[in-house]
Amino acid sequence: MKTYTIVLHGGAVTMDPAKMTPDLEAAIRQGLQEALQVGWEILHRGGSAVEAVEAAVCSMENNEHFNAGRGSSLNKQGEVEMDASIMDGRTLRAGAVNSVRYVKNPVSLARAVMERCEHVHISDEGAVEFALQHGLTMEAVHYFETEKARKEWLEIIQDEEKQPQEHDTVGAVALDQDGNLAVATSTGGIEGQLKGRVGDSPIIGGGSYAANEACAVSCTGDGEVILRGALAHEVYALVKYRGLSAPEACREAVQLRDEDLKGDKGFIAIDKDGNVAVESNTNIMRCAYRIGEQEPFVTVWREELK
């Protein structure tokens, strides 16, 4: 019997549980469920892992409760700058974009780069021009600027000592019925970040990696920490060269050089055998998964992880 699986995350973060109001938790759970269903349906009818992860991430990019696409954070100048990547584990082809404005779904732009561009990674105005050339949906600036993001930006601008509290990202990994793996990751960055800052999400091997012979993995948390540890590739290497399962590899990667790589770290992964991993060192881990026709699992709390 052919198996298929999708796992997604809406960001790992350490935060005061009191800030997770019942209404916010319900909205996040609903958003995760909707994204999971969109991706799962593609896999269920025999679609590709690449199609599934793109669709699931698009769903979260369209939801203002996630820090990607419409719900993106604002940089120090009060602007949205979005990053995204996608990778096909069957071919090792990948596409990535960073510091993008106006593009409704940066993950779809990343896929367009993967499939229609000679380069792997393009940025800023070049990425926007590529989106326009290939007919991607664009939106005006106000579409992306939510009330929540504007409020957080004002607090940071007015208080230089205030540190951003959330380092959200969205991501998805999938195993399709043909045994192919894929990953997609997207983010709106950190509130008040310097203009032009690039985190781990668009970096192949930093925040995303997929290869059929091992696993697909998407990272979330402190982007600088994940980048310095090349943690997505670390998970891949632990699976490929040490023979660990995805859960074992993610547990080990969270603890990698912990003294040097302090900060929030979270992973979702699927290995070639279909083992599902959701791991973090945070109290919040917005995530969901569904294995074949089993019941879906959705949570925002790390302590609820099975």
GULO-714395 format. One record per residue (C-alpha): x, y, z; residue in three letters. Coordinates in nm, 2 decimals. Example, Ala and Ser with C-alpha at 12.3 -4.5 7.8 and 13.67 -1.06 7.14 Angstrom:
% GULO-714395
node east 1.23	north -0.45	up 0.78	voza ALA;
node east 1.37	north -0.11	up 0.71	voza SER;
***
This chain:
% GULO-714395
node east 0.00	north 0.00	up 0.00	voza MET;
node east 0.14	north 0.34	up -0.10	voza LYS;
node east 0.19	north 0.58	up 0.19	voza THR;
node east 0.18	north 0.95	up 0.19	voza TYR;
node east 0.24	north 1.21	up 0.47	voza THR;
node east 0.24	north 1.58	up 0.52	voza ILE;
node east 0.37	north 1.78	up 0.82	voza VAL;
node east 0.36	north 2.15	up 0.86	voza LEU;
node east 0.45	north 2.42	up 1.11	voza HIS;
node east 0.34	north 2.77	up 1.18	voza GLY;
node east 0.64	north 2.87	up 1.39	voza GLY;
node east 0.82	north 2.77	up 1.71	voza ALA;
node east 0.87	north 3.03	up 1.98	voza VAL;
node east 0.93	north 3.07	up 2.35	voza THR;
node east 0.66	north 3.31	up 2.48	voza MET;
node east 0.44	north 3.38	up 2.78	voza ASP;
node east 0.15	north 3.13	up 2.76	voza PRO;
node east -0.09	north 3.41	up 2.87	voza ALA;
node east -0.03	north 3.58	up 2.53	voza LYS;
node east -0.19	north 3.28	up 2.36	voza MET;
node east -0.55	north 3.39	up 2.41	voza THR;
node east -0.82	north 3.13	up 2.35	voza PRO;
node east -0.94	north 3.32	up 2.04	voza ASP;
node east -0.58	north 3.34	up 1.90	voza LEU;
node east -0.52	north 2.97	up 1.97	voza GLU;
node east -0.85	north 2.87	up 1.80	voza ALA;
node east -0.76	north 3.09	up 1.49	voza ALA;
node east -0.41	north 2.93	up 1.47	voza ILE;
node east -0.55	north 2.58	up 1.50	voza ARG;
node east -0.80	north 2.65	up 1.23	voza GLN;
node east -0.53	north 2.79	up 1.00	voza GLY;
node east -0.31	north 2.49	up 1.06	voza LEU;
node east -0.60	north 2.25	up 0.99	voza GLN;
node east -0.70	north 2.43	up 0.67	voza GLU;
node east -0.34	north 2.43	up 0.54	voza ALA;
node east -0.30	north 2.06	up 0.63	voza LEU;
node east -0.62	north 1.97	up 0.45	voza GLN;
node east -0.52	north 2.15	up 0.13	voza VAL;
node east -0.18	north 1.97	up 0.12	voza GLY;
node east -0.32	north 1.64	up 0.22	voza TRP;
node east -0.59	north 1.64	up -0.05	voza GLU;
node east -0.32	north 1.68	up -0.31	voza ILE;
node east -0.12	north 1.38	up -0.18	voza LEU;
node east -0.44	north 1.18	up -0.14	voza HIS;
node east -0.53	north 1.21	up -0.50	voza ARG;
node east -0.17	north 1.12	up -0.61	voza GLY;
node east -0.03	north 1.47	up -0.65	voza GLY;
node east 0.34	north 1.55	up -0.60	voza SER;
node east 0.51	north 1.64	up -0.27	voza ALA;
node east 0.62	north 1.97	up -0.43	voza VAL;
node east 0.26	north 2.06	up -0.52	voza GLU;
node east 0.15	north 1.97	up -0.16	voza ALA;
node east 0.41	north 2.17	up 0.03	voza VAL;
node east 0.35	north 2.48	up -0.20	voza GLU;
node east -0.03	north 2.46	up -0.15	voza ALA;
node east 0.00	north 2.42	up 0.23	voza ALA;
node east 0.24	north 2.71	up 0.27	voza VAL;
node east 0.03	north 2.93	up 0.04	voza CYS;
node east -0.26	north 2.87	up 0.27	voza SER;
node east -0.06	north 2.99	up 0.57	voza MET;
node east 0.08	north 3.28	up 0.37	voza GLU;
node east -0.28	north 3.39	up 0.30	voza ASN;
node east -0.37	north 3.38	up 0.67	voza ASN;
node east -0.28	north 3.69	up 0.88	voza GLU;
node east -0.23	north 3.48	up 1.19	voza HIS;
node east 0.10	north 3.35	up 1.05	voza PHE;
node east 0.42	north 3.54	up 1.00	voza ASN;
node east 0.45	north 3.49	up 0.62	voza ALA;
node east 0.28	north 3.65	up 0.33	voza GLY;
node east -0.02	north 3.85	up 0.45	voza ARG;
node east 0.08	north 3.83	up 0.82	voza GLY;
node east 0.45	north 3.93	up 0.77	voza SER;
node east 0.64	north 4.13	up 1.03	voza SER;
node east 0.77	north 4.48	up 0.95	voza LEU;
node east 1.13	north 4.58	up 0.93	voza ASN;
node east 1.29	north 4.88	up 1.09	voza LYS;
node east 1.16	north 5.11	up 0.82	voza GLN;
node east 0.81	north 4.97	up 0.86	voza GLY;
node east 0.82	north 4.77	up 0.54	voza GLU;
node east 0.74	north 4.41	up 0.46	voza VAL;
node east 1.03	north 4.19	up 0.33	voza GLU;
node east 0.95	north 3.83	up 0.27	voza MET;
node east 1.17	north 3.52	up 0.22	voza ASP;
node east 1.08	north 3.17	up 0.09	voza ALA;
node east 1.23	north 2.85	up -0.05	voza SER;
node east 1.12	north 2.52	up -0.19	voza ILE;
node east 1.31	north 2.21	up -0.27	voza MET;
node east 1.23	north 1.89	up -0.47	voza ASP;
node east 1.39	north 1.59	up -0.30	voza GLY;
node east 1.37	north 1.38	up -0.62	voza ARG;
node east 1.59	north 1.61	up -0.82	voza THR;
node east 1.76	north 1.83	up -0.57	voza LEU;
node east 1.63	north 2.13	up -0.76	voza ARG;
node east 1.55	north 2.43	up -0.55	voza ALA;
node east 1.42	north 2.78	up -0.57	voza GLY;
node east 1.46	north 3.06	up -0.31	voza ALA;
node east 1.38	north 3.43	up -0.28	voza VAL;
node east 1.45	north 3.69	up -0.02	voza ASN;
node east 1.36	north 4.05	up 0.07	voza SER;
node east 1.06	north 4.04	up -0.16	voza VAL;
node east 0.77	north 4.29	up -0.15	voza ARG;
node east 0.43	north 4.29	up -0.32	voza TYR;
node east 0.42	north 3.92	up -0.41	voza VAL;
node east 0.11	north 3.76	up -0.25	voza LYS;
node east 0.27	north 3.41	up -0.22	voza ASN;
node east 0.65	north 3.42	up -0.20	voza PRO;
node east 0.66	north 3.03	up -0.19	voza VAL;
node east 0.50	north 3.03	up -0.54	voza SER;
node east 0.76	north 3.27	up -0.66	voza LEU;
node east 1.03	north 3.03	up -0.51	voza ALA;
node east 0.87	north 2.75	up -0.71	voza ARG;
node east 0.87	north 2.96	up -1.02	voza ALA;
node east 1.25	north 3.02	up -0.97	voza VAL;
node east 1.30	north 2.65	up -0.92	voza MET;
node east 1.12	north 2.56	up -1.24	voza GLU;
node east 1.18	north 2.85	up -1.47	voza ARG;
node east 1.51	north 3.02	up -1.37	voza CYS;
node east 1.87	north 2.92	up -1.43	voza GLU;
node east 1.95	north 3.04	up -1.08	voza HIS;
node east 1.85	north 2.89	up -0.74	voza VAL;
node east 1.82	north 3.21	up -0.54	voza HIS;
node east 1.72	north 3.57	up -0.64	voza ILE;
node east 1.64	north 3.87	up -0.42	voza SER;
node east 1.47	north 4.20	up -0.38	voza ASP;
node east 1.38	north 4.39	up -0.69	voza GLU;
node east 1.51	north 4.11	up -0.92	voza GLY;
node east 1.28	north 3.86	up -0.75	voza ALA;
node east 0.98	north 4.10	up -0.79	voza VAL;
node east 1.06	north 4.16	up -1.16	voza GLU;
node east 1.08	north 3.78	up -1.21	voza PHE;
node east 0.73	north 3.75	up -1.04	voza ALA;
node east 0.59	north 4.01	up -1.27	voza LEU;
node east 0.74	north 3.85	up -1.58	voza GLN;
node east 0.58	north 3.52	up -1.48	voza HIS;
node east 0.24	north 3.65	up -1.39	voza GLY;
node east 0.23	north 3.58	up -1.02	voza LEU;
node east -0.04	north 3.75	up -0.81	voza THR;
node east 0.08	north 4.08	up -0.67	voza MET;
node east -0.08	north 4.29	up -0.39	voza GLU;
node east -0.05	north 4.65	up -0.27	voza ALA;
node east 0.16	north 4.72	up 0.04	voza VAL;
node east -0.15	north 4.76	up 0.27	voza HIS;
node east -0.25	north 4.40	up 0.20	voza TYR;
node east 0.05	north 4.27	up 0.40	voza PHE;
node east 0.04	north 4.53	up 0.68	voza GLU;
node east -0.18	north 4.38	up 0.95	voza THR;
node east -0.29	north 4.57	up 1.26	voza GLU;
node east -0.09	north 4.32	up 1.48	voza LYS;
node east 0.23	north 4.37	up 1.28	voza ALA;
node east 0.19	north 4.75	up 1.28	voza ARG;
node east 0.14	north 4.76	up 1.66	voza LYS;
node east 0.45	north 4.54	up 1.72	voza GLU;
node east 0.65	north 4.76	up 1.49	voza TRP;
node east 0.55	north 5.07	up 1.68	voza LEU;
node east 0.64	north 4.92	up 2.01	voza GLU;
node east 0.99	north 4.83	up 1.89	voza ILE;
node east 1.05	north 5.17	up 1.72	voza ILE;
node east 0.94	north 5.35	up 2.04	voza GLN;
node east 1.15	north 5.14	up 2.27	voza ASP;
node east 1.50	north 5.06	up 2.14	voza GLU;
node east 1.56	north 4.82	up 2.43	voza GLU;
node east 1.26	north 4.60	up 2.34	voza LYS;
node east 1.36	north 4.27	up 2.18	voza GLN;
node east 1.13	north 4.10	up 1.93	voza PRO;
node east 0.94	north 3.82	up 2.10	voza GLN;
node east 0.84	north 3.60	up 1.81	voza GLU;
node east 1.05	north 3.45	up 1.53	voza HIS;
node east 0.78	north 3.29	up 1.33	voza ASP;
node east 0.81	north 3.10	up 1.01	voza THR;
node east 0.58	north 2.86	up 0.82	voza VAL;
node east 0.69	north 2.54	up 0.65	voza GLY;
node east 0.57	north 2.21	up 0.52	voza ALA;
node east 0.74	north 1.88	up 0.43	voza VAL;
node east 0.57	north 1.60	up 0.24	voza ALA;
node east 0.62	north 1.24	up 0.12	voza LEU;
node east 0.40	north 1.16	up -0.18	voza ASP;
node east 0.27	north 0.82	up -0.31	voza GLN;
node east 0.56	north 0.79	up -0.55	voza ASP;
node east 0.81	north 0.81	up -0.26	voza GLY;
node east 0.93	north 1.16	up -0.34	voza ASN;
node east 1.01	north 1.42	up -0.07	voza LEU;
node east 0.98	north 1.80	up -0.08	voza ALA;
node east 1.00	north 2.10	up 0.15	voza VAL;
node east 0.88	north 2.46	up 0.15	voza ALA;
node east 0.95	north 2.73	up 0.40	voza THR;
node east 0.83	north 3.09	up 0.41	voza SER;
node east 0.87	north 3.38	up 0.65	voza THR;
node east 0.80	north 3.75	up 0.71	voza GLY;
node east 1.11	north 3.79	up 0.91	voza GLY;
node east 1.16	north 3.95	up 1.25	voza ILE;
node east 0.97	north 4.25	up 1.38	voza GLU;
node east 1.20	north 4.56	up 1.35	voza GLY;
node east 1.48	north 4.37	up 1.16	voza GLN;
node east 1.74	north 4.57	up 0.96	voza LEU;
node east 1.64	north 4.63	up 0.60	voza LYS;
node east 1.79	north 4.36	up 0.39	voza GLY;
node east 1.83	north 4.11	up 0.67	voza ARG;
node east 1.80	north 3.75	up 0.55	voza VAL;
node east 1.72	north 3.46	up 0.79	voza GLY;
node east 1.74	north 3.09	up 0.75	voza ASP;
node east 1.41	north 3.03	up 0.56	voza SER;
node east 1.53	north 3.09	up 0.21	voza PRO;
node east 1.87	north 2.93	up 0.26	voza ILE;
node east 1.90	north 2.58	up 0.12	voza ILE;
node east 2.07	north 2.37	up 0.39	voza GLY;
node east 2.00	north 2.65	up 0.65	voza GLY;
node east 1.63	north 2.64	up 0.70	voza GLY;
node east 1.52	north 2.40	up 0.43	voza SER;
node east 1.65	north 2.08	up 0.28	voza TYR;
node east 1.50	north 1.78	up 0.10	voza ALA;
node east 1.66	north 1.47	up -0.06	voza ALA;
node east 1.48	north 1.15	up -0.14	voza ASN;
node east 1.76	north 0.93	up -0.01	voza GLU;
node east 1.73	north 1.08	up 0.34	voza ALA;
node east 1.46	north 1.33	up 0.45	voza CYS;
node east 1.29	north 1.66	up 0.40	voza ALA;
node east 1.32	north 1.92	up 0.68	voza VAL;
node east 1.19	north 2.27	up 0.75	voza SER;
node east 1.33	north 2.48	up 1.04	voza CYS;
node east 1.18	north 2.75	up 1.26	voza THR;
node east 1.30	north 2.96	up 1.54	voza GLY;
node east 1.60	north 3.21	up 1.57	voza ASP;
node east 1.71	north 3.24	up 1.21	voza GLY;
node east 2.06	north 3.34	up 1.29	voza GLU;
node east 2.11	north 3.04	up 1.51	voza VAL;
node east 1.97	north 2.80	up 1.26	voza ILE;
node east 2.19	north 2.95	up 0.99	voza LEU;
node east 2.51	north 2.93	up 1.19	voza ARG;
node east 2.44	north 2.56	up 1.26	voza GLY;
node east 2.33	north 2.49	up 0.90	voza ALA;
node east 2.06	north 2.29	up 1.09	voza LEU;
node east 1.84	north 2.17	up 0.80	voza ALA;
node east 2.15	north 2.01	up 0.64	voza HIS;
node east 2.26	north 1.88	up 0.98	voza GLU;
node east 1.93	north 1.69	up 1.01	voza VAL;
node east 1.98	north 1.55	up 0.65	voza TYR;
node east 2.34	north 1.45	up 0.73	voza ALA;
node east 2.24	north 1.27	up 1.05	voza LEU;
node east 1.98	north 1.07	up 0.86	voza VAL;
node east 2.20	north 1.00	up 0.56	voza LYS;
node east 2.54	north 0.93	up 0.72	voza TYR;
node east 2.45	north 0.82	up 1.07	voza ARG;
node east 2.14	north 0.62	up 0.97	voza GLY;
node east 1.91	north 0.80	up 1.22	voza LEU;
node east 1.54	north 0.83	up 1.18	voza SER;
node east 1.39	north 1.18	up 1.13	voza ALA;
node east 1.28	north 1.20	up 1.49	voza PRO;
node east 1.62	north 1.09	up 1.62	voza GLU;
node east 1.80	north 1.34	up 1.39	voza ALA;
node east 1.58	north 1.63	up 1.49	voza CYS;
node east 1.63	north 1.56	up 1.86	voza ARG;
node east 2.01	north 1.56	up 1.81	voza GLU;
node east 2.01	north 1.87	up 1.59	voza ALA;
node east 1.81	north 2.07	up 1.85	voza VAL;
node east 2.10	north 2.01	up 2.10	voza GLN;
node east 2.39	north 2.06	up 1.85	voza LEU;
node east 2.66	north 2.27	up 2.01	voza ARG;
node east 2.39	north 2.42	up 2.24	voza ASP;
node east 2.64	north 2.65	up 2.42	voza GLU;
node east 2.72	north 2.82	up 2.09	voza ASP;
node east 2.38	north 2.79	up 1.93	voza LEU;
node east 2.15	north 2.93	up 2.20	voza LYS;
node east 1.80	north 3.03	up 2.10	voza GLY;
node east 1.47	north 2.90	up 1.98	voza ASP;
node east 1.50	north 2.60	up 1.75	voza LYS;
node east 1.22	north 2.39	up 1.59	voza GLY;
node east 1.20	north 2.13	up 1.32	voza PHE;
node east 0.95	north 1.93	up 1.12	voza ILE;
node east 1.08	north 1.64	up 0.91	voza ALA;
node east 0.99	north 1.33	up 0.72	voza ILE;
node east 1.24	north 1.06	up 0.63	voza ASP;
node east 1.23	north 0.83	up 0.33	voza LYS;
node east 1.06	north 0.56	up 0.54	voza ASP;
node east 0.78	north 0.79	up 0.63	voza GLY;
node east 0.88	north 0.86	up 0.99	voza ASN;
node east 0.74	north 1.20	up 1.11	voza VAL;
node east 0.94	north 1.43	up 1.33	voza ALA;
node east 0.82	north 1.75	up 1.52	voza VAL;
node east 1.08	north 1.88	up 1.76	voza GLU;
node east 1.16	north 2.21	up 1.93	voza SER;
node east 1.31	north 2.36	up 2.24	voza ASN;
node east 1.02	north 2.61	up 2.28	voza THR;
node east 0.69	north 2.60	up 2.46	voza ASN;
node east 0.50	north 2.70	up 2.15	voza ILE;
node east 0.52	north 2.47	up 1.84	voza MET;
node east 0.24	north 2.54	up 1.60	voza ARG;
node east 0.22	north 2.23	up 1.39	voza CYS;
node east 0.01	north 1.97	up 1.22	voza ALA;
node east 0.05	north 1.64	up 1.04	voza TYR;
node east -0.15	north 1.37	up 0.88	voza ARG;
node east -0.02	north 1.02	up 0.78	voza ILE;
node east -0.22	north 0.86	up 0.50	voza GLY;
node east -0.58	north 0.83	up 0.60	voza GLU;
node east -0.52	north 0.85	up 0.97	voza GLN;
node east -0.68	north 1.12	up 1.18	voza GLU;
node east -0.50	north 1.46	up 1.15	voza PRO;
node east -0.30	north 1.60	up 1.45	voza PHE;
node east -0.30	north 1.97	up 1.52	voza VAL;
node east -0.15	north 2.16	up 1.81	voza THR;
node east 0.01	north 2.49	up 1.92	voza VAL;
node east 0.18	north 2.35	up 2.23	voza TRP;
node east 0.50	north 2.15	up 2.24	voza ARG;
node east 0.38	north 1.96	up 2.55	voza GLU;
node east 0.09	north 1.81	up 2.34	voza GLU;
node east 0.32	north 1.66	up 2.08	voza LEU;
node east 0.28	north 1.28	up 2.05	voza LYS;
***
